[in-house]
Amino acid sequence: MSDIYVTGHRNPDTDSIVAAIAYANLRNSMGDREYKAARIGAINDETQKLLDRFGFEPPVLVKTMRTQVRDLEFDRPPALNRSVTMDLAWRTLRDNHLTAVPITRDDGTLFGMLSAGDIANYDMQTISFNRVEDVPLFNLLSVLEGSLVNEFGAPAGSINGEIFIALPQNFDDPALTNPGSILICGNQPELIDRAIAAGVGCLIICRSDIRPEWMSCENGSIIISTPLTARRVSRVIYQALPVERVCEQKDIVSFHLNDYLDDVREIMAKSRYRCYPILDEQDRVVGTLSRFHLLNPRRKQLVLVDHNELAQSVPGLEQADILEIIDHHRLADIQTRQPIRVRNEPVGSTNTIITAMYQENGVVPSPRMAGLMAGAILSDTVLFKSPTCTKRDVTMAERLARMAGINLEELGHSLFSFGGWDKSAEELLRVDYKEFHISGQNIAVSQITCDDSARILTRAEEFLEVMRKLQKKYSFDMVLLMITDVLMEGSHLLYVGSDEIIQQAFAVQPKDNRVFLPHVMSRKKQVIPMLTALWG
């Protein structure tokens, strides 16, 4: 059964990353299916600092939720090595009810495809054959269920030559004892002695006792004993051929586990094959795909935390099944195929909600997990100074701090000590960046939270230049950057767009595309609502 991804929003902040880790841990602790924390963006410095402090790895990076080949219930037939016999290949197809089977090299990579039609076509051609070329001795012994009589006297390698069956009417035929012949005989000691003396290339003795002198033959003849009849041997000898001689090797259409279902359908529509090999990241064969596998694909499943807006979620969300949403933002535009659990509460941090869920289910987070979640609450409530902060946020953070044995004030100040001086303005702008669509207006709002805004403002022109490029490239109506100072308890707002909009929304007089907004700490509660009220 596949994993259920737990993921936050794009350009994830600390609350989003930790919420994914904490909720996946909660569900796994409760014995549910395998939940896996995921992210859809890079880890910022603040989040990495918190993860490092409490010893956690970042969640797995997921780029899309589009259905991939790995999500399908594809077949996993045996993949045969190119050296195996045609006989084994046919029995594999028959016993597993297959129409085709992948043929591999020794390292597991794809060599070719062998279908039942390929085997049938070859088998019909053997009707007119009376010769085999370069058939490996091991393969021949396998299909004949035989043993090598003169094991120490016969050369290893391959069998070549014309095939003859020793019948009474051709007993004296010189070809029977030609060094280039392959002689099939029964209980015919006189003929066998004559063939050995003449140095026949290969002697296949069917259902006959083996004399000691034959076992010591060292003249180069290969002598094989088999329990099969001569008639049976005359047919199966052709099935000793390695499949690499018959299988299709050119123009094979194959797919990789990471290929998207939309692309697979398009390729299949232009192809005539019934069965396609599937390869992993190292090009090793892992299965086969047929058209009927595409009829009812298994969709990826996920839980959304810290967001419920399509523009902020993982690409390809429409091809996935959302099982649950845990959030503390306004309800937005995500739609689901069936009823789901939604937990949306007016608190300052998603981790406050998840902490309550631990408590409700009787699961005690480890000290490391408790410290991680406490840090996320401090981050999203800006040391409890954000207007989004509630008494529940403070209570839950204090409870987690006691479990973790940490000091909240020390932890909070360590989080907001700015450490991104070596990053470009664009990198800093993208750390906590979100896009919004409000009453036909498209805006982007980024936020940098720190304890030294004056130093960051020395790069204001760099930020504004990047913001102008973003506005032009994506046709934004406005691009805003909040530089939130936890010590000043306010935000410097840099913007690209209408001066009038900023003036009306925040009742301030902007200058040079910037303004200071005292007591404004929250993008969600103090910036977006003001713009929504103005445009709505």
VENJOWO-V826651 format. One record per helix or strand of 3 or more residues. SS is the DSSP state (~ for helix, > for strand). FROM is the first residue (numbers start at 1). TO is the last residue. If there is no record, write none. Layout:
SS_FROM_TO + SS_FROM_TO
This chain:
>_4_7 + ~_14_29 + >_35_39 + ~_45_54 + ~_69_71 + ~_86_95 + >_100_104 + >_109_115 + ~_116_128 + >_131_136 + ~_137_144 + >_158_165 + ~_168_170 + ~_174_177 + >_181_185 + ~_189_198 + >_202_206 + ~_212_215 + >_222_226 + ~_230_240 + ~_243_245 + >_254_256 + ~_261_269 + >_276_279 + >_284_289 + ~_291_294 + >_301_305 + ~_310_312 + ~_317_319 + >_321_327 + >_341_344 + ~_350_360 + ~_367_380 + ~_391_404 + ~_408_416 + ~_425_431 + >_433_438 + >_441_450 + ~_453_457 + ~_460_474 + >_478_485 + >_490_496 + ~_499_506 + >_514_518 + ~_523_535
